[in-house]
Amino acid sequence: MIKVVFFAKLREQLDCSELTLDDDSISTVADVKQLLSNRSDHWQQTLNNGSLLSAVNHDMVDSTHPVKSGDEVAFFPPVTGG
């Protein structure tokens, strides 16, 4: 089982803070995004933002990063500050 969490504006856009996935076809962060994008057009539009950031087990990663059962995958918008 993979825990997926959403932060900041992304959480509000999807009206979801976290969920779990149990799918043997998931092997990368890109697979997680694709599976979630299949939920609806709204999810697809929100998750296909090219500037979306991701982390696995609190480490920043790109979409090719492997994931396995027990991992936590987090998605969040880019962070800006001043």
Phi and psi restraints in degrees (range 20) as a CNS / XPLOR table:
assign (resid 1 and name C) (resid 2 and name N)
       (resid 2 and name CA) (resid 2 and name C) 1.0 -112.6 20.0 2
assign (resid 2 and name N) (resid 2 and name CA)
       (resid 2 and name C) (resid 3 and name N) 1.0 128.3 20.0 2
assign (resid 2 and name C) (resid 3 and name N)
       (resid 3 and name CA) (resid 3 and name C) 1.0 -90.1 20.0 2
assign (resid 3 and name N) (resid 3 and name CA)
       (resid 3 and name C) (resid 4 and name N) 1.0 130.5 20.0 2
assign (resid 3 and name C) (resid 4 and name N)
       (resid 4 and name CA) (resid 4 and name C) 1.0 -118.1 20.0 2
assign (resid 4 and name N) (resid 4 and name CA)
       (resid 4 and name C) (resid 5 and name N) 1.0 128.7 20.0 2
assign (resid 4 and name C) (resid 5 and name N)
       (resid 5 and name CA) (resid 5 and name C) 1.0 -123.3 20.0 2
assign (resid 5 and name N) (resid 5 and name CA)
       (resid 5 and name C) (resid 6 and name N) 1.0 149.0 20.0 2
assign (resid 5 and name C) (resid 6 and name N)
       (resid 6 and name CA) (resid 6 and name C) 1.0 -123.1 20.0 2
assign (resid 6 and name N) (resid 6 and name CA)
       (resid 6 and name C) (resid 7 and name N) 1.0 138.4 20.0 2
assign (resid 6 and name C) (resid 7 and name N)
       (resid 7 and name CA) (resid 7 and name C) 1.0 -122.0 20.0 2
assign (resid 7 and name N) (resid 7 and name CA)
       (resid 7 and name C) (resid 8 and name N) 1.0 158.2 20.0 2
assign (resid 7 and name C) (resid 8 and name N)
       (resid 8 and name CA) (resid 8 and name C) 1.0 55.4 20.0 2
assign (resid 8 and name N) (resid 8 and name CA)
       (resid 8 and name C) (resid 9 and name N) 1.0 -136.5 20.0 2
assign (resid 8 and name C) (resid 9 and name N)
       (resid 9 and name CA) (resid 9 and name C) 1.0 -59.6 20.0 2
assign (resid 9 and name N) (resid 9 and name CA)
       (resid 9 and name C) (resid 10 and name N) 1.0 -31.8 20.0 2
assign (resid 9 and name C) (resid 10 and name N)
       (resid 10 and name CA) (resid 10 and name C) 1.0 -61.5 20.0 2
assign (resid 10 and name N) (resid 10 and name CA)
       (resid 10 and name C) (resid 11 and name N) 1.0 -41.2 20.0 2
assign (resid 10 and name C) (resid 11 and name N)
       (resid 11 and name CA) (resid 11 and name C) 1.0 -59.8 20.0 2
assign (resid 11 and name N) (resid 11 and name CA)
       (resid 11 and name C) (resid 12 and name N) 1.0 -42.3 20.0 2
assign (resid 11 and name C) (resid 12 and name N)
       (resid 12 and name CA) (resid 12 and name C) 1.0 -68.3 20.0 2
assign (resid 12 and name N) (resid 12 and name CA)
       (resid 12 and name C) (resid 13 and name N) 1.0 -42.3 20.0 2
assign (resid 12 and name C) (resid 13 and name N)
       (resid 13 and name CA) (resid 13 and name C) 1.0 -62.9 20.0 2
assign (resid 13 and name N) (resid 13 and name CA)
       (resid 13 and name C) (resid 14 and name N) 1.0 -39.1 20.0 2
assign (resid 13 and name C) (resid 14 and name N)
       (resid 14 and name CA) (resid 14 and name C) 1.0 -90.8 20.0 2
assign (resid 14 and name N) (resid 14 and name CA)
       (resid 14 and name C) (resid 15 and name N) 1.0 -10.0 20.0 2
assign (resid 14 and name C) (resid 15 and name N)
       (resid 15 and name CA) (resid 15 and name C) 1.0 52.8 20.0 2
assign (resid 15 and name N) (resid 15 and name CA)
       (resid 15 and name C) (resid 16 and name N) 1.0 45.6 20.0 2
assign (resid 15 and name C) (resid 16 and name N)
       (resid 16 and name CA) (resid 16 and name C) 1.0 -154.5 20.0 2
assign (resid 16 and name N) (resid 16 and name CA)
       (resid 16 and name C) (resid 17 and name N) 1.0 129.4 20.0 2
assign (resid 16 and name C) (resid 17 and name N)
       (resid 17 and name CA) (resid 17 and name C) 1.0 -96.4 20.0 2
assign (resid 17 and name N) (resid 17 and name CA)
       (resid 17 and name C) (resid 18 and name N) 1.0 -32.1 20.0 2
assign (resid 17 and name C) (resid 18 and name N)
       (resid 18 and name CA) (resid 18 and name C) 1.0 -163.5 20.0 2
assign (resid 18 and name N) (resid 18 and name CA)
       (resid 18 and name C) (resid 19 and name N) 1.0 160.1 20.0 2
assign (resid 18 and name C) (resid 19 and name N)
       (resid 19 and name CA) (resid 19 and name C) 1.0 -157.7 20.0 2
assign (resid 19 and name N) (resid 19 and name CA)
       (resid 19 and name C) (resid 20 and name N) 1.0 170.5 20.0 2
assign (resid 19 and name C) (resid 20 and name N)
       (resid 20 and name CA) (resid 20 and name C) 1.0 -121.7 20.0 2
assign (resid 20 and name N) (resid 20 and name CA)
       (resid 20 and name C) (resid 21 and name N) 1.0 146.9 20.0 2
assign (resid 20 and name C) (resid 21 and name N)
       (resid 21 and name CA) (resid 21 and name C) 1.0 -121.5 20.0 2
assign (resid 21 and name N) (resid 21 and name CA)
       (resid 21 and name C) (resid 22 and name N) 1.0 138.2 20.0 2
assign (resid 21 and name C) (resid 22 and name N)
       (resid 22 and name CA) (resid 22 and name C) 1.0 -132.0 20.0 2
assign (resid 22 and name N) (resid 22 and name CA)
       (resid 22 and name C) (resid 23 and name N) 1.0 85.3 20.0 2
assign (resid 22 and name C) (resid 23 and name N)
       (resid 23 and name CA) (resid 23 and name C) 1.0 -141.5 20.0 2
assign (resid 23 and name N) (resid 23 and name CA)
       (resid 23 and name C) (resid 24 and name N) 1.0 119.8 20.0 2
assign (resid 23 and name C) (resid 24 and name N)
       (resid 24 and name CA) (resid 24 and name C) 1.0 -68.1 20.0 2
assign (resid 24 and name N) (resid 24 and name CA)
       (resid 24 and name C) (resid 25 and name N) 1.0 -12.8 20.0 2
assign (resid 24 and name C) (resid 25 and name N)
       (resid 25 and name CA) (resid 25 and name C) 1.0 -83.4 20.0 2
assign (resid 25 and name N) (resid 25 and name CA)
       (resid 25 and name C) (resid 26 and name N) 1.0 -5.4 20.0 2
assign (resid 25 and name C) (resid 26 and name N)
       (resid 26 and name CA) (resid 26 and name C) 1.0 -82.3 20.0 2
assign (resid 26 and name N) (resid 26 and name CA)
       (resid 26 and name C) (resid 27 and name N) 1.0 121.4 20.0 2
assign (resid 26 and name C) (resid 27 and name N)
       (resid 27 and name CA) (resid 27 and name C) 1.0 -131.5 20.0 2
assign (resid 27 and name N) (resid 27 and name CA)
       (resid 27 and name C) (resid 28 and name N) 1.0 -13.8 20.0 2
assign (resid 27 and name C) (resid 28 and name N)
       (resid 28 and name CA) (resid 28 and name C) 1.0 -138.7 20.0 2
assign (resid 28 and name N) (resid 28 and name CA)
       (resid 28 and name C) (resid 29 and name N) 1.0 168.8 20.0 2
assign (resid 28 and name C) (resid 29 and name N)
       (resid 29 and name CA) (resid 29 and name C) 1.0 -60.1 20.0 2
assign (resid 29 and name N) (resid 29 and name CA)
       (resid 29 and name C) (resid 30 and name N) 1.0 -38.2 20.0 2
assign (resid 29 and name C) (resid 30 and name N)
       (resid 30 and name CA) (resid 30 and name C) 1.0 -59.9 20.0 2
assign (resid 30 and name N) (resid 30 and name CA)
       (resid 30 and name C) (resid 31 and name N) 1.0 -37.6 20.0 2
assign (resid 30 and name C) (resid 31 and name N)
       (resid 31 and name CA) (resid 31 and name C) 1.0 -63.7 20.0 2
assign (resid 31 and name N) (resid 31 and name CA)
       (resid 31 and name C) (resid 32 and name N) 1.0 -40.0 20.0 2
assign (resid 31 and name C) (resid 32 and name N)
       (resid 32 and name CA) (resid 32 and name C) 1.0 -61.7 20.0 2
assign (resid 32 and name N) (resid 32 and name CA)
       (resid 32 and name C) (resid 33 and name N) 1.0 -48.4 20.0 2
assign (resid 32 and name C) (resid 33 and name N)
       (resid 33 and name CA) (resid 33 and name C) 1.0 -60.6 20.0 2
assign (resid 33 and name N) (resid 33 and name CA)
       (resid 33 and name C) (resid 34 and name N) 1.0 -41.7 20.0 2
assign (resid 33 and name C) (resid 34 and name N)
       (resid 34 and name CA) (resid 34 and name C) 1.0 -65.1 20.0 2
assign (resid 34 and name N) (resid 34 and name CA)
       (resid 34 and name C) (resid 35 and name N) 1.0 -44.7 20.0 2
assign (resid 34 and name C) (resid 35 and name N)
       (resid 35 and name CA) (resid 35 and name C) 1.0 -60.9 20.0 2
assign (resid 35 and name N) (resid 35 and name CA)
       (resid 35 and name C) (resid 36 and name N) 1.0 -42.3 20.0 2
assign (resid 35 and name C) (resid 36 and name N)
       (resid 36 and name CA) (resid 36 and name C) 1.0 -70.2 20.0 2
assign (resid 36 and name N) (resid 36 and name CA)
       (resid 36 and name C) (resid 37 and name N) 1.0 -36.1 20.0 2
assign (resid 36 and name C) (resid 37 and name N)
       (resid 37 and name CA) (resid 37 and name C) 1.0 -63.7 20.0 2
assign (resid 37 and name N) (resid 37 and name CA)
       (resid 37 and name C) (resid 38 and name N) 1.0 -27.1 20.0 2
assign (resid 37 and name C) (resid 38 and name N)
       (resid 38 and name CA) (resid 38 and name C) 1.0 -72.0 20.0 2
assign (resid 38 and name N) (resid 38 and name CA)
       (resid 38 and name C) (resid 39 and name N) 1.0 -9.2 20.0 2
assign (resid 38 and name C) (resid 39 and name N)
       (resid 39 and name CA) (resid 39 and name C) 1.0 -65.2 20.0 2
assign (resid 39 and name N) (resid 39 and name CA)
       (resid 39 and name C) (resid 40 and name N) 1.0 -42.0 20.0 2
assign (resid 39 and name C) (resid 40 and name N)
       (resid 40 and name CA) (resid 40 and name C) 1.0 -170.7 20.0 2
assign (resid 40 and name N) (resid 40 and name CA)
       (resid 40 and name C) (resid 41 and name N) 1.0 167.9 20.0 2
assign (resid 40 and name C) (resid 41 and name N)
       (resid 41 and name CA) (resid 41 and name C) 1.0 -61.1 20.0 2
assign (resid 41 and name N) (resid 41 and name CA)
       (resid 41 and name C) (resid 42 and name N) 1.0 -37.3 20.0 2
assign (resid 41 and name C) (resid 42 and name N)
       (resid 42 and name CA) (resid 42 and name C) 1.0 -62.3 20.0 2
assign (resid 42 and name N) (resid 42 and name CA)
       (resid 42 and name C) (resid 43 and name N) 1.0 -46.6 20.0 2
assign (resid 42 and name C) (resid 43 and name N)
       (resid 43 and name CA) (resid 43 and name C) 1.0 -62.4 20.0 2
assign (resid 43 and name N) (resid 43 and name CA)
       (resid 43 and name C) (resid 44 and name N) 1.0 -41.1 20.0 2
assign (resid 43 and name C) (resid 44 and name N)
       (resid 44 and name CA) (resid 44 and name C) 1.0 -62.7 20.0 2
assign (resid 44 and name N) (resid 44 and name CA)
       (resid 44 and name C) (resid 45 and name N) 1.0 -47.6 20.0 2
assign (resid 44 and name C) (resid 45 and name N)
       (resid 45 and name CA) (resid 45 and name C) 1.0 -61.6 20.0 2
assign (resid 45 and name N) (resid 45 and name CA)
       (resid 45 and name C) (resid 46 and name N) 1.0 -41.8 20.0 2
assign (resid 45 and name C) (resid 46 and name N)
       (resid 46 and name CA) (resid 46 and name C) 1.0 -68.7 20.0 2
assign (resid 46 and name N) (resid 46 and name CA)
       (resid 46 and name C) (resid 47 and name N) 1.0 -43.0 20.0 2
assign (resid 46 and name C) (resid 47 and name N)
       (resid 47 and name CA) (resid 47 and name C) 1.0 -83.3 20.0 2
assign (resid 47 and name N) (resid 47 and name CA)
       (resid 47 and name C) (resid 48 and name N) 1.0 -16.2 20.0 2
assign (resid 47 and name C) (resid 48 and name N)
       (resid 48 and name CA) (resid 48 and name C) 1.0 -88.7 20.0 2
assign (resid 48 and name N) (resid 48 and name CA)
       (resid 48 and name C) (resid 49 and name N) 1.0 18.0 20.0 2
assign (resid 48 and name C) (resid 49 and name N)
       (resid 49 and name CA) (resid 49 and name C) 1.0 -70.0 20.0 2
assign (resid 49 and name N) (resid 49 and name CA)
       (resid 49 and name C) (resid 50 and name N) 1.0 120.1 20.0 2
assign (resid 49 and name C) (resid 50 and name N)
       (resid 50 and name CA) (resid 50 and name C) 1.0 -62.0 20.0 2
assign (resid 50 and name N) (resid 50 and name CA)
       (resid 50 and name C) (resid 51 and name N) 1.0 -20.1 20.0 2
assign (resid 50 and name C) (resid 51 and name N)
       (resid 51 and name CA) (resid 51 and name C) 1.0 -96.4 20.0 2
assign (resid 51 and name N) (resid 51 and name CA)
       (resid 51 and name C) (resid 52 and name N) 1.0 4.6 20.0 2
assign (resid 51 and name C) (resid 52 and name N)
       (resid 52 and name CA) (resid 52 and name C) 1.0 -62.5 20.0 2
assign (resid 52 and name N) (resid 52 and name CA)
       (resid 52 and name C) (resid 53 and name N) 1.0 133.9 20.0 2
assign (resid 52 and name C) (resid 53 and name N)
       (resid 53 and name CA) (resid 53 and name C) 1.0 -100.5 20.0 2
assign (resid 53 and name N) (resid 53 and name CA)
       (resid 53 and name C) (resid 54 and name N) 1.0 153.4 20.0 2
assign (resid 53 and name C) (resid 54 and name N)
       (resid 54 and name CA) (resid 54 and name C) 1.0 -139.1 20.0 2
assign (resid 54 and name N) (resid 54 and name CA)
       (resid 54 and name C) (resid 55 and name N) 1.0 154.6 20.0 2
assign (resid 54 and name C) (resid 55 and name N)
       (resid 55 and name CA) (resid 55 and name C) 1.0 -142.3 20.0 2
assign (resid 55 and name N) (resid 55 and name CA)
       (resid 55 and name C) (resid 56 and name N) 1.0 147.3 20.0 2
assign (resid 55 and name C) (resid 56 and name N)
       (resid 56 and name CA) (resid 56 and name C) 1.0 -121.7 20.0 2
assign (resid 56 and name N) (resid 56 and name CA)
       (resid 56 and name C) (resid 57 and name N) 1.0 122.4 20.0 2
assign (resid 56 and name C) (resid 57 and name N)
       (resid 57 and name CA) (resid 57 and name C) 1.0 51.4 20.0 2
assign (resid 57 and name N) (resid 57 and name CA)
       (resid 57 and name C) (resid 58 and name N) 1.0 43.6 20.0 2
assign (resid 57 and name C) (resid 58 and name N)
       (resid 58 and name CA) (resid 58 and name C) 1.0 74.0 20.0 2
assign (resid 58 and name N) (resid 58 and name CA)
       (resid 58 and name C) (resid 59 and name N) 1.0 10.6 20.0 2
assign (resid 58 and name C) (resid 59 and name N)
       (resid 59 and name CA) (resid 59 and name C) 1.0 -110.2 20.0 2
assign (resid 59 and name N) (resid 59 and name CA)
       (resid 59 and name C) (resid 60 and name N) 1.0 129.4 20.0 2
assign (resid 59 and name C) (resid 60 and name N)
       (resid 60 and name CA) (resid 60 and name C) 1.0 -62.4 20.0 2
assign (resid 60 and name N) (resid 60 and name CA)
       (resid 60 and name C) (resid 61 and name N) 1.0 133.7 20.0 2
assign (resid 60 and name C) (resid 61 and name N)
       (resid 61 and name CA) (resid 61 and name C) 1.0 -142.2 20.0 2
assign (resid 61 and name N) (resid 61 and name CA)
       (resid 61 and name C) (resid 62 and name N) 1.0 167.6 20.0 2
assign (resid 61 and name C) (resid 62 and name N)
       (resid 62 and name CA) (resid 62 and name C) 1.0 -100.3 20.0 2
assign (resid 62 and name N) (resid 62 and name CA)
       (resid 62 and name C) (resid 63 and name N) 1.0 -178.8 20.0 2
assign (resid 62 and name C) (resid 63 and name N)
       (resid 63 and name CA) (resid 63 and name C) 1.0 -70.2 20.0 2
assign (resid 63 and name N) (resid 63 and name CA)
       (resid 63 and name C) (resid 64 and name N) 1.0 -15.3 20.0 2
assign (resid 63 and name C) (resid 64 and name N)
       (resid 64 and name CA) (resid 64 and name C) 1.0 -87.3 20.0 2
assign (resid 64 and name N) (resid 64 and name CA)
       (resid 64 and name C) (resid 65 and name N) 1.0 -4.2 20.0 2
assign (resid 64 and name C) (resid 65 and name N)
       (resid 65 and name CA) (resid 65 and name C) 1.0 -64.0 20.0 2
assign (resid 65 and name N) (resid 65 and name CA)
       (resid 65 and name C) (resid 66 and name N) 1.0 134.1 20.0 2
assign (resid 65 and name C) (resid 66 and name N)
       (resid 66 and name CA) (resid 66 and name C) 1.0 -70.5 20.0 2
assign (resid 66 and name N) (resid 66 and name CA)
       (resid 66 and name C) (resid 67 and name N) 1.0 149.2 20.0 2
assign (resid 66 and name C) (resid 67 and name N)
       (resid 67 and name CA) (resid 67 and name C) 1.0 -131.6 20.0 2
assign (resid 67 and name N) (resid 67 and name CA)
       (resid 67 and name C) (resid 68 and name N) 1.0 151.7 20.0 2
assign (resid 67 and name C) (resid 68 and name N)
       (resid 68 and name CA) (resid 68 and name C) 1.0 -141.9 20.0 2
assign (resid 68 and name N) (resid 68 and name CA)
       (resid 68 and name C) (resid 69 and name N) 1.0 168.6 20.0 2
assign (resid 68 and name C) (resid 69 and name N)
       (resid 69 and name CA) (resid 69 and name C) 1.0 -55.0 20.0 2
assign (resid 69 and name N) (resid 69 and name CA)
       (resid 69 and name C) (resid 70 and name N) 1.0 136.0 20.0 2
assign (resid 69 and name C) (resid 70 and name N)
       (resid 70 and name CA) (resid 70 and name C) 1.0 97.5 20.0 2
assign (resid 70 and name N) (resid 70 and name CA)
       (resid 70 and name C) (resid 71 and name N) 1.0 -13.3 20.0 2
assign (resid 70 and name C) (resid 71 and name N)
       (resid 71 and name CA) (resid 71 and name C) 1.0 -77.6 20.0 2
assign (resid 71 and name N) (resid 71 and name CA)
       (resid 71 and name C) (resid 72 and name N) 1.0 156.5 20.0 2
assign (resid 71 and name C) (resid 72 and name N)
       (resid 72 and name CA) (resid 72 and name C) 1.0 -112.4 20.0 2
assign (resid 72 and name N) (resid 72 and name CA)
       (resid 72 and name C) (resid 73 and name N) 1.0 123.3 20.0 2
assign (resid 72 and name C) (resid 73 and name N)
       (resid 73 and name CA) (resid 73 and name C) 1.0 -109.3 20.0 2
assign (resid 73 and name N) (resid 73 and name CA)
       (resid 73 and name C) (resid 74 and name N) 1.0 127.2 20.0 2
assign (resid 73 and name C) (resid 74 and name N)
       (resid 74 and name CA) (resid 74 and name C) 1.0 -117.9 20.0 2
assign (resid 74 and name N) (resid 74 and name CA)
       (resid 74 and name C) (resid 75 and name N) 1.0 141.0 20.0 2
assign (resid 74 and name C) (resid 75 and name N)
       (resid 75 and name CA) (resid 75 and name C) 1.0 -123.2 20.0 2
assign (resid 75 and name N) (resid 75 and name CA)
       (resid 75 and name C) (resid 76 and name N) 1.0 140.3 20.0 2
assign (resid 75 and name C) (resid 76 and name N)
       (resid 76 and name CA) (resid 76 and name C) 1.0 -158.8 20.0 2
assign (resid 76 and name N) (resid 76 and name CA)
       (resid 76 and name C) (resid 77 and name N) 1.0 156.0 20.0 2
assign (resid 76 and name C) (resid 77 and name N)
       (resid 77 and name CA) (resid 77 and name C) 1.0 -73.1 20.0 2
assign (resid 77 and name N) (resid 77 and name CA)
       (resid 77 and name C) (resid 78 and name N) 1.0 163.1 20.0 2
assign (resid 77 and name C) (resid 78 and name N)
       (resid 78 and name CA) (resid 78 and name C) 1.0 -58.6 20.0 2
assign (resid 78 and name N) (resid 78 and name CA)
       (resid 78 and name C) (resid 79 and name N) 1.0 145.2 20.0 2
assign (resid 78 and name C) (resid 79 and name N)
       (resid 79 and name CA) (resid 79 and name C) 1.0 -101.4 20.0 2
assign (resid 79 and name N) (resid 79 and name CA)
       (resid 79 and name C) (resid 80 and name N) 1.0 131.4 20.0 2
assign (resid 79 and name C) (resid 80 and name N)
       (resid 80 and name CA) (resid 80 and name C) 1.0 -121.6 20.0 2
assign (resid 80 and name N) (resid 80 and name CA)
       (resid 80 and name C) (resid 81 and name N) 1.0 157.0 20.0 2
assign (resid 80 and name C) (resid 81 and name N)
       (resid 81 and name CA) (resid 81 and name C) 1.0 -160.2 20.0 2
assign (resid 81 and name N) (resid 81 and name CA)
       (resid 81 and name C) (resid 82 and name N) 1.0 178.2 20.0 2
